[in-house]
Each structure stands twice: as C-alpha cells, then as structure tokens.
Amino acid sequence: MSTLYLGADKSNISQYVLFSGDPWRVEVLRQYLHNPQKVAFKREFNTYTGTYKGVEITITSTGIGAPSAAIAMEEMYECGMEVAVRMGTVMALQDDMLGKFIIPIAAMRREGTSSSYVDMTYPAVADIDLVNCMNQTVTDMGAEYKNGLNCTMDGFYSKMHDSRFSLEWGRDMSEIFAELKKLQVTGIDMESACMLTVGRLMGVKTCIVTMTTVLENLKEELLGQARTDAEDLLCRTALEGICRFSKCR
C-alpha cells in the first residue's frame, strides 16, 4: 500500500534517501542516476529511485519548512529508510561562506514541529560517521566546508528576511542575527533541526549537507550561473557522499 502523501511503498524506496527542499532540484539529481524510476510527484513531494555507481538511492523533495519535512521522513521510514541526507541551500551568518558548504554537527530547534515528537531539551544532532564521510567528499570534490551549528526556524519573513509586513510591524531582523552570531551559529534554515531530531528518534542515520547561496537577510547572494553551478555541485556531492558511506557501513 502506498504512503499517504508521497505515494511510496517498500518495493520502490531504497534504504538510502536523499532529501531536497526544492522539487525541481530532484530533476537535477535524477540526471546523475542510472535508470531512475519515477515513484510519484504528489503535492511538494517529487520522488525517484535509481542507482548511483551501483548503489540504489531514492531522491525526494520536502518543500519548504519542518512540517512537510517531517511527513517525508515519516513516510520514507515507513518504507524502510535507514540513512537520510538532507541537501539544500542555507543562509550563512559569516561573510566568507558564500559558495561554500555548511555541514552542521547539530542544530538549534527553533521550529515547532520537532516539539510535537519530543521535549525541546532533546538535542538535534547529526550522525558523526555520515558527517565525516560528507566532509571528506566535499574536500575531494575540491570544495570547502564548515562544520557548525545551524538554527532552524519556521518564519522566513518574520525571522530571516525583511518584508513589507515585517517592516510595518517593526520587526528588527538584525537583533535575531546578532543573537545567533553571539551563540556561534553558522547558518539558518527551516528543516534541519526537525529532520535531525526525528531521524535520531527513528534510529535513522541522518545528516545535513547544505550550500551557502545567501548571506544574512539576503544582503548578498549567488545569482545566475554561479547559483546554478553551486547547486549542481551540491547535488553531485550529496550523491557521491551517500555512495561512499554505503560502502563503508
């Protein structure tokens, strides 16, 4: 029987699952798979299963935010997922990180979804073996990375980027960024803490691999071909990292 939202079942999902926020980034990933088989494209969840260098991998999307990411984790776990890698873009809080990877070792849980699973004192921590494998893969791909601490939040326009409404209401994003910098936070996103928390509760080896495409409050960002190339490198690196990890388990 297929899962409710992703339309997946145990027969067409790998133990290795690569999650992307953007459904259309899945189409970029698909190009690097051998014989990709479409599972379904329902709502924000676009899913294929194929092989990369002989390793069966499922690629799927979650859309934006923790609630849908948790749904994707739940339904992939239902289908037998054992390893989960979330790849995506991240807003960095350090000016020298644009175009570089952030592979967090843990994340602050400032989203609401993970608290529906477990008390907020429970840590959102990545699997260290998976992180180390991704670190080496990034280096071998000729890129740079930082292992830091991410902060995951729910509100993009209320916590991460100025909007007409946030300005009318007098929200000062600079105070949020200043606090997070003081806490040595490396980047901000909307999914990582939830996925790390849920993955650890499930006993699923989970990590986050992100590419810095914007700096705080979008004061600087990758555009055009630079953005395309960065996201392509992200896709290739995540697939290669999962492949390598599968061979050393």
VENGIGI-V267682 format. One line per field, one symbol per residue. ss: DSSP state (h for helix, s for strand, l for the rest). phi: phi as a letter, one per 30 degrees, with the letter a starting at -180 (. if undefined). burial: + if it has 16 or more other ideal C-beta (glycine too) atoms within 10 Angstrom, else -. A space follows every 10 residues. Layout:
ss: ???
phi: ???
burial: ???
This chain:
ss: llllllllll lllllsssss llllhhhhhh lllsssssss ssllssssss ssllssssss sllllhhhhh hhhhhhhhll llssssssss ssllhhhlll sslllsssss lllhhhllll lllssllhhh hhhhhhhhhh llllssllss sssllhhhhl lllhhhhhll llhhhhhhhh hhllllsssl lhhhhhhhhh hhllssssss ssssshhhll sllhhhhhhh hhhhhhhhhh hhhhhhhhl
phi: .dddcdicbd dbbddcbccb ddedddddee dccdhdcdda bbhcccbbba bbhicdbcca cbicjdeddd dddedddecj ecbbbccacb cdcbdcceic dccddabdcc ccddddcaed dddcbddddd ddddeddedd diccbbcbbc ccbdcddcbb adbedddddi dcdddddddd dddidcbbbb beeddddddd ddicdbbbbb cdcbcehhda adbhdddedd dddedddddd ddeddddcd
burial: --+-+++++- -+++++++++ +++-++++++ -++--+--++ +--+++++++ -+--+-++++ ++++++++++ +++++++++- +-++++++++ ++++--++++ ++++++++++ +-++------ ---++++--+ +-+++-++-- +-+-++++++ ++++----++ +----+---- +-+--++--+ ----++++++ ++++++++++ -+-+++++++ ++++++---- -+----+--+ ++++++++++ ++++++---
